[in-house]
Amino acid sequence: MEVQLKYGNEDLALAFPSKAVEVRHIEPRKEVDYGKVKRDLHSYLYSINRQVKDVGIAISDKTRLCEFPLFLPLITEAFTEYGVKKENITFYIAYGTHPRQTEQECLNSYGGTYREFRFVHHDSRDESQLELLGTTSRGTPVKINKSILTHDLLVTFGAILHHYFAGFGGGRKLLFPGLAGYDAILKNHSLFLDFKKRKLQKGCQSGALDGNPLAMDLEEIDEILPNKLEIHGILNSRKEVCEIHFGLQYHHFRDACDRYDDYFRTGDSTQYDLVVASAGGYPKDINYIQAHKSIHNAASFVKDGGTLVILAECRDGIGNQAFMELFSLGGTEGIFAAMEKAYRNNAGTALATLEKAKRISIRFVTSLDRDSVSLMGMVKTSPLEAGELIEAEKGTVAWIANASLLYR
């Protein structure tokens, strides 16, 4: 049978034997009532016992879109109808450690709202933008963009997603690490590493909030940050918002995560000799840092010693220019030794890459250069070679159309 799998903005056709199995998520039905979104926001505004004249809204960057051109006008209309002036509505792009977008990328991501309202491009390295609010019990400084503290009302709007070491993205992550200081972000991310055992922390897994030291640190940070209204979107594989959930407290965020689990977490423990997986196309495969999440998910469906073929274009390259330097530090032990002295961004991703490359063979259909792929412990593979691997496989075979979504 022929299967079309996403690669960037294209489809790649691969032939699979009849014995092959598709491993899939449950696709959410699109049930958003746009009028109800505005009514719910109005209800919240009229329920609070204080006047709102100034609003700050944190949104994600191009790597985690949430149909912003459609929903941002609904949200801003709700505020202006309530009496908030347009000039008193400010959007904050929660880049975290990601690079700043171009003007065209912002227009593509946010539509006409980007021209009509004030947008702040957060720079995690600009200390003059930051204010320290406290320190967590694990030693993470809660250093945040100080401008968000000036608003009568703080709002976050973005997609709920699972995250391979933070448990879940969206919600509280739009403020921290999204609008946090660079060093503070690295301190939180360093909790992914168990320096004593020279391993990745066992509890840092997709969908894990309890027993996950990094996620628990984020929960503690959430208690230090200002009160906010969270608007969570649940997306389908076509990146369409299917459900909207409002929340005021951390347990509302967890409720939205549980709802996400209903669709995208599988209880099937089957593993296969060969798995062919697409990251889901652009922007899920925009760069290696983003595509790695799909590699991580898909690898869990591969037997020890088996093979994963991953399709991820990575048109923007690695996503962090310093990332490849980590692989020249002397493998896992060398990275841990260096990170004890000074943690570097995406060190956990490098270690997770090496860990998977030791357990299974990873064949990478990508635009990344062959040397970079090899340095990460993988083999660059053409679509033709991927087809030959499928044809030659004598064991069990599966494919995943959107590995960015499906997890265990």
C-alpha positions in Angstrom: 0.0 0.0 0.0 1.2 3.6 -0.7 1.2 6.0 2.2 1.6 9.8 1.9 3.7 11.2 4.7 4.4 14.9 5.4 7.8 16.4 4.8 8.0 20.2 5.2 5.2 21.5 3.0 5.3 18.4 0.8 4.0 14.8 0.8 6.4 11.9 0.3 4.9 8.7 -1.0 6.3 5.4 0.5 5.1 1.9 -0.2 4.4 -0.4 2.8 3.7 -4.1 2.9 0.2 -5.2 3.8 1.4 -6.4 7.2 2.4 -2.9 8.2 0.4 -1.2 11.0 -0.5 2.4 11.3 0.0 3.7 14.9 -2.3 6.7 15.3 -3.8 9.1 17.7 -7.5 9.9 18.1 -8.3 12.9 16.0 -10.2 15.6 17.9 -13.4 16.8 16.3 -13.6 20.5 15.5 -16.2 21.7 18.0 -15.2 25.3 18.7 -18.1 27.7 19.1 -16.5 31.1 18.2 -19.3 33.1 19.7 -19.0 31.1 23.0 -15.3 31.9 23.1 -16.1 35.6 23.3 -19.0 35.1 25.7 -16.8 33.1 28.0 -14.2 35.8 28.0 -16.9 38.4 28.6 -18.2 36.4 31.5 -14.8 36.3 33.1 -14.3 40.0 32.7 -17.6 40.8 34.3 -17.0 38.4 37.1 -13.8 39.9 38.5 -14.1 42.6 41.1 -11.8 45.2 39.6 -11.6 47.4 36.6 -9.5 46.2 33.7 -8.1 49.0 31.5 -4.8 47.5 30.4 -4.2 43.9 29.2 -1.1 41.9 28.4 -1.4 38.7 26.3 1.4 36.2 26.0 1.4 34.1 22.8 3.8 31.5 21.4 6.1 32.0 18.4 5.9 30.3 15.0 7.0 26.9 16.3 3.7 26.5 18.3 1.0 28.1 16.4 -2.6 28.2 17.5 -4.7 29.6 14.6 -3.7 33.1 15.8 -5.1 34.9 12.7 -8.5 33.6 13.6 -8.6 33.8 17.4 -6.6 36.9 18.2 -9.3 39.1 16.6 -12.0 37.3 18.7 -10.0 38.0 21.9 -9.2 41.6 21.1 -12.8 42.2 20.1 -14.0 40.8 23.5 -11.6 43.2 25.3 -12.5 46.3 23.2 -16.3 45.6 23.6 -15.6 45.5 27.4 -14.1 48.9 27.2 -10.4 48.3 26.9 -8.8 50.6 24.4 -6.8 49.1 21.5 -3.7 51.0 22.6 -3.9 49.4 26.0 -3.7 45.8 24.6 -0.2 44.5 24.3 1.0 41.1 22.9 4.2 39.4 24.1 5.8 36.8 21.8 7.1 34.1 24.2 10.3 33.2 22.4 12.0 31.6 25.4 15.5 30.9 23.9 14.2 30.8 20.3 15.4 33.4 17.8 13.4 36.5 16.9 11.0 36.1 14.0 11.1 38.3 10.9 8.3 40.7 10.2 6.9 38.5 7.5 7.0 35.5 9.8 5.1 37.5 12.4 2.5 38.5 9.8 2.1 34.9 8.7 1.8 33.7 12.3 -0.5 36.4 13.7 -2.3 37.9 10.7 -3.6 41.5 10.7 -3.6 41.7 14.4 0.2 42.1 14.2 -0.3 45.4 12.4 -3.1 46.7 14.5 -1.7 46.1 18.0 1.5 46.5 19.9 3.7 43.4 19.9 6.7 43.0 22.2 9.5 40.7 21.0 10.8 39.2 24.2 14.6 38.9 24.4 15.7 36.5 27.2 19.2 37.8 27.1 18.3 41.5 27.7 18.7 41.9 31.4 17.2 45.4 31.3 13.8 43.8 30.4 13.8 41.4 33.4 12.8 41.4 37.0 13.5 38.8 39.7 10.4 37.7 41.5 12.0 35.0 43.7 13.8 31.6 43.6 12.3 28.1 43.6 13.3 25.4 46.1 15.4 23.8 43.3 17.3 27.0 42.8 15.7 28.4 39.7 15.6 32.2 39.7 12.1 33.4 38.6 13.3 36.2 36.4 10.6 37.4 34.0 9.9 40.2 31.5 9.0 43.0 33.9 6.6 44.7 31.5 4.0 41.9 32.1 3.8 43.1 35.7 2.4 46.4 34.7 -1.0 45.2 33.3 -4.3 45.1 35.1 -4.9 41.7 33.5 -2.5 39.1 32.2 -3.6 36.5 29.7 -1.9 33.5 28.0 -3.2 32.0 24.8 -1.7 29.0 23.1 -1.9 25.3 22.3 -1.6 22.6 24.9 1.1 20.2 23.7 3.0 17.4 25.3 6.7 18.1 25.9 9.3 15.4 26.0 10.9 16.5 29.2 8.7 19.2 30.7 5.7 16.9 30.5 3.4 19.5 28.7 3.9 22.7 26.9 1.5 25.6 26.7 -0.2 27.3 29.6 2.3 28.2 32.3 5.3 27.7 29.8 4.1 30.8 27.9 5.3 32.9 30.8 8.2 30.8 32.0 10.3 29.9 30.0 8.5 31.9 27.3 9.0 35.3 28.8 11.9 34.4 31.2 15.5 35.3 31.4 18.1 33.1 29.6 20.0 32.0 32.6 16.8 31.2 34.5 15.6 29.1 31.6 18.8 27.1 31.5 18.6 26.5 35.3 15.1 25.0 34.9 16.1 22.9 31.9 19.2 21.6 33.7 16.8 19.7 36.0 16.4 17.3 33.0 19.9 15.9 33.9 20.8 13.6 36.7 24.4 14.5 37.3 25.0 11.8 39.9 23.9 8.9 37.8 25.1 10.5 34.5 21.7 9.9 33.0 18.6 11.9 32.0 16.1 12.2 34.8 13.7 9.3 34.7 10.7 11.4 35.6 11.2 13.9 32.8 8.9 12.3 30.2 6.1 13.4 27.8 2.8 13.8 29.6 4.4 13.5 33.1 3.8 16.3 35.6 3.9 14.4 38.9 7.4 13.0 39.7 8.9 15.2 37.0 11.4 17.5 38.8 11.4 20.0 35.9 7.6 20.1 35.7 7.4 20.4 39.4 9.8 23.4 39.3 7.5 25.0 36.7 4.5 24.5 39.0 6.4 26.2 41.8 7.3 29.0 39.4 3.6 29.3 38.5 2.8 30.1 42.1 5.3 32.9 42.1 4.1 34.5 38.9 1.3 37.0 38.7 -2.3 35.7 38.5 -3.5 35.3 34.9 -6.3 34.0 32.7 -5.2 31.0 30.6 -6.8 30.2 27.3 -5.8 26.7 26.1 -6.4 25.4 22.6 -6.4 21.7 21.7 -5.4 21.2 18.1 -5.9 18.4 15.6 -3.3 17.1 13.2 -4.1 19.8 10.7 -3.2 22.4 13.3 -6.8 23.5 13.6 -8.1 24.5 17.1 -10.8 22.0 18.0 -11.5 22.9 21.6 -10.9 26.0 23.8 -10.5 25.7 27.6 -10.3 28.6 30.1 -8.4 28.4 33.3 -7.5 30.6 36.3 -5.5 28.1 38.4 -2.9 25.4 37.9 -5.5 22.6 38.3 -7.3 24.0 35.3 -4.1 23.6 33.3 -3.9 20.0 34.4 -7.5 19.5 33.4 -6.6 20.7 29.9 -3.6 18.4 29.8 -5.8 15.4 30.8 -8.1 16.3 27.9 -5.2 16.4 25.6 -4.1 13.0 26.8 -7.5 11.6 25.8 -6.6 12.2 22.2 -2.8 11.8 21.9 -1.5 9.4 24.5 -1.6 5.8 23.6 -1.8 2.9 26.0 -0.5 0.5 23.4 2.9 -0.9 24.5 3.7 -2.7 21.2 7.1 -2.1 19.7 8.2 -2.8 16.1 11.3 -3.8 14.3 10.9 -0.9 11.9 9.0 2.3 12.4 8.7 5.0 9.7 7.5 8.3 11.1 6.8 11.8 9.9 7.3 14.7 12.3 4.0 16.0 10.8 5.4 18.5 8.3 6.0 22.2 8.7 6.4 23.8 11.4 6.8 20.5 13.4 9.9 19.8 11.4 11.1 23.5 11.0 14.5 22.6 12.6 16.2 19.8 14.4 15.4 21.0 17.9 11.7 20.9 17.1 11.9 17.7 15.1 13.7 15.9 17.9 10.5 15.8 19.8 9.0 13.6 17.1 12.1 11.4 17.0 11.8 11.0 20.7 8.1 10.0 20.5 8.5 7.6 17.6 11.6 5.9 19.1 9.5 4.6 21.9 7.6 2.4 19.4 10.9 0.8 18.2 12.3 -2.4 19.6 15.8 -2.4 21.1 18.2 -2.8 18.1 15.4 -1.9 15.7 15.3 0.9 13.1 13.5 4.2 13.0 13.2 6.1 9.8 12.2 9.7 10.5 11.0 12.3 8.0 11.8 15.9 9.0 12.9 18.6 6.6 14.5 21.0 9.1 14.5 23.9 6.6 15.8 26.2 9.3 18.7 23.9 10.1 19.5 22.8 13.7 17.6 25.6 15.5 20.5 26.5 17.8 23.9 27.1 16.2 25.8 26.1 19.3 24.0 22.8 19.6 26.4 20.8 17.3 29.3 21.8 19.5 27.9 19.6 22.3 28.6 16.5 20.2 32.3 17.3 20.1 32.6 17.2 23.9 33.3 13.4 24.1 29.9 11.7 24.1 27.6 11.4 27.1 30.3 11.5 29.8 31.9 14.5 28.1 28.6 16.4 27.9 27.7 15.7 31.5 31.2 16.9 32.7 30.9 20.1 30.7 27.3 20.8 31.8 28.4 20.4 35.5 30.6 23.5 35.0 28.1 25.5 32.9 24.8 24.2 31.6 24.2 25.0 27.9 20.9 25.4 26.1 19.6 22.1 24.5 22.2 19.9 26.3 19.3 17.6 27.3 18.3 17.3 23.7 21.8 16.3 22.7 22.0 13.7 25.5 18.6 12.4 24.5 19.6 12.1 20.9 22.7 10.1 21.8 20.7 7.9 24.1 18.3 6.9 21.4 21.0 6.5 18.8 22.7 3.9 21.0 19.5 1.9 21.5 18.2 1.9 17.9 19.4 2.7 14.4 18.0 6.1 13.3 17.8 6.8 9.5 17.0 10.5 8.9 15.3 11.8 5.7 16.2 15.5 6.0 17.7 18.5 4.4 20.4 18.7 7.1 23.9 17.9 5.9 25.2 14.4 6.1 28.1 15.3 8.5 25.8 16.9 11.1 23.4 13.9 11.0 26.4 11.5 11.4 27.8 13.5 14.3 24.5 13.1 16.1 24.7 9.3 15.7 22.2 9.0 12.8 22.4 8.2 9.1 21.2 10.6 6.5 18.8 8.7 4.2 17.1 9.5 0.9 13.4 8.7 0.3 14.5 6.0 -2.1 16.7 4.4 0.5 13.9 4.6 3.0 11.7 2.7 0.6 14.3 0.0 0.2 14.6 -0.4 4.0 10.8 -0.9 4.2 10.9 -3.4 1.4 13.8 -5.4 2.9 12.4 -5.5 6.5 11.4 -9.1 7.5 10.1 -8.2 10.9 7.2 -6.0 12.1 6.6 -2.7 10.4 4.6 0.4 11.5 4.2 3.9 10.4 3.3 7.1 12.2 1.8 10.0 10.2 2.3 12.6 12.9 4.9 11.7 15.5 4.9 15.1 16.9 1.4 14.3 18.4 1.5 10.7 19.4 3.2 9.6 22.6 3.2 7.0 25.4 
